[in-house]
Amino acid sequence: MPDPAQRTGIVGLAAVSALGRGAQAQLAGVLAGAAAFGPVRRFDVDRRRVKDAATRADAGSLAGELAEIIRDACADAGLTPAQRAETPLVLAVHGHPHAARMSTVELTADKPTAAGLAEELARDSGLAGAAKVYTCACVSGSTAVADAAATIGVGRASRIVVAAGYLVEPDQFALFDAGRALATDGAARPFSAGRGGLLLGDAVSAVVLEAVGTRDVLAEVVGWGRAGDAYHAVRPDPTGGGLARAITAALRRARVDAAEIGYVNANASGAEGDAAEAAALHRALGAAAARVPVSSTKSVHGHALEGSGLLELIVTVLATQAGKLPVNVGYLGADPACELDVILDAPRPAGSAYALSLNAAFGGANTALLVKAAS
């Protein structure tokens, strides 16, 4: 464990999704339990099997949304210009965030790569430059947070801004649609019988991580874990082995017992992998898996790919701090392969300050972030 003086806290945050603008809009949205899915109007979907996603009609460019969210998170943390100038940026985005909207010729011209975008964002936000860019698909945001917390924990930085973003665009939408990964009934149904796939959603968010002790924190990032399945290019290990190892590592790092976990914001998207995640929770948490409250907020805001992990961490922190746990929307009935205490019908009171936020990605990558909300 890091020295207590080097514990890592979240001191500022900001987010935008189809649920609204601002962090509190995300909390209100997941607690209301009204899914934000609707017809896609941002681009032509006439030739697609699925025509729904969770998008914002007023969304600007990804670069513009990220710039605004980074500034908002820094303002929420109360960072002065001098403090911003000493704070690096870590960014989680698609490998080439502009690729879906540019021709091959344009891609070789003056459009910034992900690394170039990160440098632009850091400069425009008054930050100390881009420390690293994560392009590891759906675990990008959560991996960035884990690495930032580790960097602060060993004293290599006192403060880091982590930002992540994805706006639903035609390229990835077409790929998921062609792969028959999207739900055809307009709803994502995590852990439910009759689930038919995921639905995509917008998410742009940022957090300011800082060594605990300098100011009040919203929550502490007390543990993190990462592990690979080494099973299949796109299918998760049905036994949940990799995700279970990630969860176990997060608990061990935090020195927290499984019985102390009060909530799990699951990766579950309403697809085949939900059963594997349920298996992972039972492997990692043992008897506690049958009683810890579980939901997936993807059922409300959709799957935001590289932006998912950070938005879901923010929602997890805010919900646990508010003492109200989000409903798992779209549930039709129990699936024997997903025997968990799924939160249904109404938000449930939080029974513990400790919560897990889980993510998984193609290639068998798995992450677990363990947070402790401030009292």
N, C-alpha and C positions, 0 to 999 in steps of 0.2 A: 504493500500500500504506500502511496505517496505520503510525504510528511503532511500533517494536518494543515500546515500553513499553505500548502499547495493544492488543497481541494478546489475543485472547479465548480463554479456556479453560473447560472444563467441570469444576467443582470438586465437584459433588454431583449425585446423580440417584436417582430412585426410580420404580418402575413396578409396575403390576398388569395382568394379562391372563388369558386362559384357561390360560396356561402356568403361572401361579402368582402369588404375592405376593412382591414384592421384585425388585430388579434382577438378582440372581444367578439367580433362578428363570427369568427371561427367557432368560438366556444358556444355562442348562442345558437349557431346553426346545428352543431352536433348534438346539443342538448334538446333542441326542438325536434330532432329526428325526422325532418322533412328532406328527403333526397333532392339534390340539386340537378338531377339529370333532365335533359330536354333535347329537342332537335338541334343539331349542329347547323349554324348559319354562317360560320366563319369561312367555310370553304364548301365546295360542291360535294355532296355525299350521295347524289342521285344513283350512282352506280355501285354503292356499297350495300352489303347485306344489312348492316347496322347503321342507324342514322342518329344515334343519341350519344351525348357526353355531358359532362358538367363544365360548362364554359361561361365566361363573363362576356356580356355583349360589349362592355366598355374597355376591354383589355387592350393595351397598347402593344408595342413590341416587347419581346422578352427582355432585351437590354434595358428598355425604359422602365419596365416594371421592376426589374432587379435593382436598378439605380434608386428608385423611389423607396423600395422596401429596405434597402441597406441604410439609407438616410433615416428612415423612420425608426429602425431598430437602434441606431446610434443615438437618436434623440430620446428614445424610450429609456436607454441606459444612462442618459444625462452626460454623454461624453462631450468634453470640450474640444475645440479645434486642435489643441495641443495633444490631447489624449488620442484623438483619431489619427494624428500624424505619426503616432508610435504604435498603431495597431494594424497588423496585417489582415488581409482578406483571404479566406479560403472559399472556393466556389465549387458547387456541384451542378453540372449541366450536361446536356448531350455533347458528344465528342465534337461536333461542329454545330453549334446552336442555330446557325443560319441555313444549314444545308437544305432543309425542306422548301425554302423559299427562293433558292437561287439556282441558276443554271450551272453547268460544269465550268463554263467560261468565267462566270462570276466567282465561283469558288476558288479559282486560281488567281483572282485579281486582288482587290484591296479590302475585301471583307475580313473582319477579324476571326481568327480561330477561337476556340474556347479559352486558350491561354491569353490571347489578345484581348478578348472580352473581359476577362478577369482583371487585366492591367488597366483597361479603360475604366472599369467600375471602381477600382481602388483609387485611381487618380481623381475621378469625378466626385467621389465621396470623401476625399480628403484623407484617405487611409494610407498606410505605409507601404503599399504595394501588394501584389498577389503572391501569397506564400505557396499555394498549391491549387491545382484544379483536379476535381474528381469526375471521371466520366464512366464510372462503373455501374451503369444502368440503375436499377431500382434500389440499390444500396448506396448510391452516391452520397446522398445527404447524411445518412446515418454513419457511414464510414468517415466522412469529413468531421462530424461531431466527435466521434471516438478518437480520431487522431489529434484533433485540437485539444480535447480534454487531456490526452496523454502528454502533449507538448507542454501544456500549462502545469500539469502534475509534476513533471520533472524539472520545472523551473526554466525552461527554454523560452517561455513567453509569459507575460503577465495577463495578456488580453488578446483575444482573437475574434474576429467577426466571421461567422459561417453563414453563407447564403446559398440558396438552391432554388432552381426554378424549372418549370416546364409549362408551356402553353399548348393545348391540344392543336396539332397541325396535321396537314394531309398525309405526310410521309408515314409517320408512326401509326396514325389512324388506319391507313390502308394496309399496313403490314399486319396489325393485330386483327383487322377485319378479314383479310385473306387467310390468315391462320386460324380462323374460326375461334378466336379467343374472346371475342366480345359477346356480351349477352344480347340476345335478339328481342327480349321482352322489355327493354328499357329500364331494367333494375339490376343492381348488383346485390347478391344474396349470400353474404359470407356465412359459412358453416351450415347453411340451410339445405334441407332436402330440396331437390328441384332446381338447384342453382345452375345457371347456364353460362357463366363467364363473367369477366370483368367489364367495367366501363371506364373510359379515360376521363380525366378532369384536370383543370387548371390548378396550379399551385406555385406561388412564388413567396418565399419566406426567408427570414434572416434572424439569427440570434447573436447576441454578444456574450461570449464566454469570458470569465474573468476569475482569477485566483480569489478564493473566498477570504473575506476579511477586510476588503477595501470598501465594500458598500453592501447594502441589503441585497439579497438574491431572491429570485422567484422560485428557484429550485436548484438543487445540486445534481450534477451528473456524477453519480457515485460509482457506477460500474458500466463496463462495456465488454462485449465479446464478439468475435468474428470467427467463422469457420466455413469451410467448403464441403459440399456433399461428395464431390468426385464420383458422381453417379450418372448424370446425363446432361446433354447440352442445354436442354430447356425444361425437362421434367424434374421436379424435386425428388429427393430420396423419400420413398413412401414411408420409411420408418422414422423419418424426422431426425436422423442422426446429426447432420450438420447444424441445423438450427438448435437442437438440444445442446450441443457443445457450446454454441455461442451464448445461450442463456446461462448455462452452468458457469462459463467463464465470467460473465457479468456479475453473477451472484458471488462468486469466489472473490473477485476483485474488490467488491464492496463489503465483503464479509457480512452478507445478509442471508438469512435463511429463507428458503422457499415459502415457509409459513407466514413470513412478514409481508409478502407481496399482496397489495390490495387491488391491483388492476392490471390487466394486460390489454394494450391496444395492439391487436393482432395484425399481421401482414395480410390476412385473409382477404381475397378480392372477389370471392364468389366463384372461383374456378377449381380445377382439379387439385391444386396444391393445398386447399383448406384442410383436407384430411391428414396430409403429411404434417401440417403445422399442429394440428390437434395431437398427433402422435408425439411430436417434439415436446409439447408442453407436458404431456404425461411422463415422458422420459426424464425431463429436466426437473420438474417440480414434484414428482412423486404423488403422494396422497393429496398435496395441496392443489393439484391441477383440477380436481373434481369440484373445488369450492371457490377458487379465485374467480372474480368476475371478469368476463372477457367480452370484448366487442371489437369490431373493425370499423373505424370511421370512414374507410373507403366506401362503405355502403351509403354514405351521405355525400362526400365530396369527390368521389371517384379516385381512380388510380392515376397519380401524377408522375409516374416513372421516376426520373432523376429528382423530382421535387417532392416525392412522397415522404421520404424518411424525415425530413425536417419539419414539414407541415404536421405530420402525425406526432412528432415529438412535442411541438408547441401545443397541440390540442391536448395531449396527454398531461403535460405540465399544468395547463390552465384548468382542465377538468378536475385533476386531483387536488389542486389548490382550492378550487371552488367547492370541493366536497361532493361533486355530482358526476357520475360516470355515464358516458354516452350510451345510447341504445344501439343495438345491432339491427339496422333497418333492413327491410326486405325479407325477413325470415318467414318461411312458409311452414316449416315443421322440422322436427328433429331428424338428423342424419346419424345413424348408428356409428358411422366412422368419425363423428365429431362430437364425442361425449364430453362437453364442457359446460360450465355455468355461464351460458350466453345471456347477456343483458337484453331483456325483451320488454316491450310495452312502454316503459318509462325509465328515465334516468334513475340510477341506484345510488344511495349515499355511499361515499367513499369510506372504507373502514381502515385505511392505512395511508401514510404519506408516500409509500414506495409503489412505483409503477414501472412496468416494462413496456417499451415500444419496440416492436419486432418488424424486421424487413427481410425480404428475400428477393433474389434476382436470377434471371437466366444465367446459366453457367454454374449454378449451385452455390452462389454466394449467399451468406446469411449473416445478419447482424442483430445484436440485442443491445439496447440502451436501457440502463436502469437509472431512474431519477427519484429523488426525494424532494417532494414539494415543501416549500417553506411554510411553517405554521402561521 
